[in-house]
């Protein structure tokens, strides 16, 4: 009997994410101020375009809200019969399948904290790097090296204990 295991992991915002969100809010505020000043100056009245200012202001708010929402990222792993489906969910609206990988195809596997490579080493060593975890410094993060579409891929993810148990059964050589 085969069991299905699923796990959802929310990506934790880091400093660059907060900076990007702050810049989006600042840009929206600047657009709103410019729209208000343009409306008050009478330029829009002269050409009969008075309704453009509120539309632009609302558009700036909605645009900033949408872009900041797309920065909310979750990862879902679905494990069944030795295969893991890796999905990215953006803003709880859009799901995208990254890949389906077979545990038997893992060339290396272990705790990510024990990999001990710099960003530059990771870039030169692997063709692709899939960080599908809450934060790479999380002690629960595991890494797997695999071949996918003729490329060497480093996958960093947070499997559940049940998934790890099943992986031990399917590919015991990874856990020596």
Long-range contacts (C-beta under 8 A, 24 or more apart in sequence): 2-80, 2-81, 3-80, 3-162, 3-166, 4-78, 4-79, 4-80, 5-77, 5-78, 5-79, 5-80, 5-160, 5-162, 5-163, 5-166, 6-76, 6-77, 6-78, 6-79, 7-76, 7-77, 7-158, 7-159, 7-160, 7-163, 8-74, 8-75, 8-76, 8-89, 9-74, 9-75, 9-76, 9-77, 9-132, 9-133, 9-134, 9-157, 9-158, 10-73, 10-74, 10-134, 11-73, 11-74, 11-75, 11-133, 11-134, 11-135, 12-134, 12-135, 13-71, 14-135, 17-71, 20-71, 21-68, 21-71, 24-64, 24-67, 24-68, 25-64, 25-68, 27-60, 27-64, 28-60, 28-61, 28-63, 28-64, 31-56, 31-57, 31-59, 31-60, 32-57, 32-60, 32-61, 35-60, 69-93, 75-132, 75-133, 75-157, 77-132, 77-157, 77-158, 77-159, 77-160, 77-163, 79-159, 79-162, 79-163, 79-166, 79-167, 82-166, 82-170, 82-171, 84-159, 84-163, 86-130, 86-132, 86-155, 86-157, 88-132, 98-130, 98-132, 99-130, 99-148, 101-144, 101-146, 101-148, 101-155, 103-167, 103-170, 103-171, 103-174, 104-170, 104-171, 105-146, 105-147, 106-144, 106-145, 106-146, 106-171, 106-174, 107-145, 107-146, 107-147, 108-143, 108-144, 108-145, 108-174, 109-142, 109-143, 109-144, 109-145, 109-167, 109-171, 109-174, 109-175, 110-142, 110-143, 111-139, 111-141, 111-142, 111-143, 112-136, 112-141, 112-142, 112-143, 112-156, 113-137, 113-139, 113-141, 115-143, 122-154, 125-152, 125-154, 126-152, 126-153, 126-154, 127-151, 127-152, 127-153, 128-152, 128-153, 128-154, 129-153, 129-154, 129-156, 130-154, 130-155, 130-156, 130-157, 131-156, 132-156, 132-157, 133-157, 133-158, 134-158
